[in-house]
């Protein structure tokens, strides 16, 4: 009798633990679902930065601005890929747009605008990969990665 109860408890425990597994598959983003545009920005600056901000312009008018920082206040590391998802509710997803990136260095006193901009297609389902390169926030370039 004790063996039956023990075996039942062990099997129940294994079943419970097995059903609580963490799904590690990457969930599709809005671009993959065809509902938005995703812009990846990879940091390749030599200096440490705390904040990256994207400004999106069409015909000289700023349509959107979105930024990111780490919740724990840690710097954005070199090689780190940040993802910005843009939905139709945020701005019209049609035509092309000019992307301008601003960065704030760790212990910096101001935000610096990157020296150039990149033009991207805002059609739903598009995904763009950008890279920030340079020595520091004052001496940077933005370019398409792919």
C-alpha positions in Angstrom: 0.0 0.0 0.0 2.8 2.4 0.9 4.6 1.7 -2.3 1.5 2.4 -4.3 0.9 5.8 -2.6 4.6 6.6 -2.9 4.7 5.7 -6.6 1.5 7.8 -7.2 3.0 10.8 -5.5 6.3 10.5 -7.5 4.4 10.2 -10.8 2.1 13.1 -9.8 5.2 15.2 -8.9 6.9 14.4 -12.2 3.8 15.2 -14.2 3.4 18.5 -12.3 7.0 19.5 -12.8 6.9 18.5 -16.5 3.8 20.6 -17.2 5.5 23.7 -15.6 8.2 23.9 -18.2 9.4 27.2 -19.5 8.7 27.7 -23.2 12.0 28.9 -24.7 10.9 29.1 -28.3 11.1 32.7 -29.5 7.6 34.2 -30.0 7.0 35.9 -33.3 7.2 39.7 -33.2 4.8 42.1 -34.9 6.8 42.2 -38.1 6.6 38.4 -38.4 2.8 38.6 -37.8 2.5 41.3 -40.5 1.1 43.7 -38.0 3.9 46.2 -37.6 7.5 47.1 -38.3 10.5 46.0 -36.2 13.7 48.0 -36.1 16.7 46.3 -34.5 19.5 48.6 -33.3 22.8 47.0 -32.5 25.2 49.0 -30.3 28.8 48.8 -31.5 30.1 51.9 -29.8 33.4 51.7 -28.0 32.1 53.8 -25.1 29.3 52.7 -22.6 25.9 54.2 -23.2 22.8 54.3 -21.0 20.1 55.3 -23.4 19.2 54.9 -27.1 16.4 56.9 -28.6 14.8 56.5 -32.1 13.1 59.4 -33.9 11.0 58.6 -36.9 10.4 61.3 -39.5 8.4 61.5 -42.7 8.6 64.6 -45.0 10.6 66.4 -42.3 7.9 65.9 -39.6 8.7 63.8 -36.5 6.0 61.1 -36.3 7.3 59.1 -33.3 10.0 59.0 -30.7 10.9 55.9 -28.7 13.7 55.2 -26.3 15.1 52.4 -24.2 17.2 52.0 -21.0 17.8 49.0 -18.8 15.5 48.9 -15.8 18.4 48.2 -13.5 20.3 51.2 -14.7 23.1 49.1 -16.2 24.8 50.4 -19.4 23.8 49.1 -22.9 26.7 46.8 -23.8 28.7 46.7 -27.0 27.1 44.1 -29.3 23.7 44.3 -27.6 20.7 44.2 -30.0 17.7 46.4 -29.0 14.4 45.9 -30.7 11.8 48.6 -31.4 8.4 47.5 -32.5 6.2 50.0 -34.3 2.5 49.4 -34.7 -0.1 51.1 -36.9 -1.6 52.6 -33.8 1.7 54.5 -33.3 2.0 55.9 -36.8 0.9 55.2 -40.4 2.8 52.2 -41.7 3.3 53.3 -45.3 6.0 54.8 -47.4 9.5 55.5 -46.2 10.7 57.2 -43.1 14.0 58.7 -41.9 15.4 57.2 -38.7 17.5 59.3 -36.5 19.2 57.8 -33.4 20.3 59.6 -30.3 22.5 58.1 -27.5 23.5 59.1 -24.0 26.8 57.9 -22.7 27.2 56.5 -19.2 28.1 59.4 -16.9 27.4 61.8 -19.9 25.7 65.1 -19.3 23.8 65.2 -22.6 22.2 63.2 -25.4 24.0 63.2 -28.7 22.4 62.9 -32.1 24.2 60.5 -34.4 25.8 62.2 -37.3 23.6 60.6 -40.0 20.2 59.1 -40.6 18.9 56.0 -42.4 15.9 55.7 -44.6 13.6 52.6 -44.1 10.4 51.2 -45.6 7.5 51.3 -43.2 5.4 48.7 -44.9 3.8 46.2 -42.4 5.8 43.1 -41.9 9.2 44.7 -42.5 12.1 44.2 -40.3 15.2 46.5 -40.4 18.6 46.0 -38.8 20.7 49.1 -37.9 24.2 49.4 -36.3 25.6 52.3 -34.3 29.4 52.5 -34.7 32.1 54.8 -33.4 34.3 55.6 -30.5 31.9 57.7 -28.5 28.5 59.3 -28.6 29.9 62.5 -30.2 31.7 60.5 -33.0 29.2 57.9 -34.3 27.6 56.7 -37.5 24.3 54.8 -38.1 24.2 52.3 -40.9 22.0 49.4 -42.2 23.4 46.1 -41.1 21.7 44.0 -43.8 
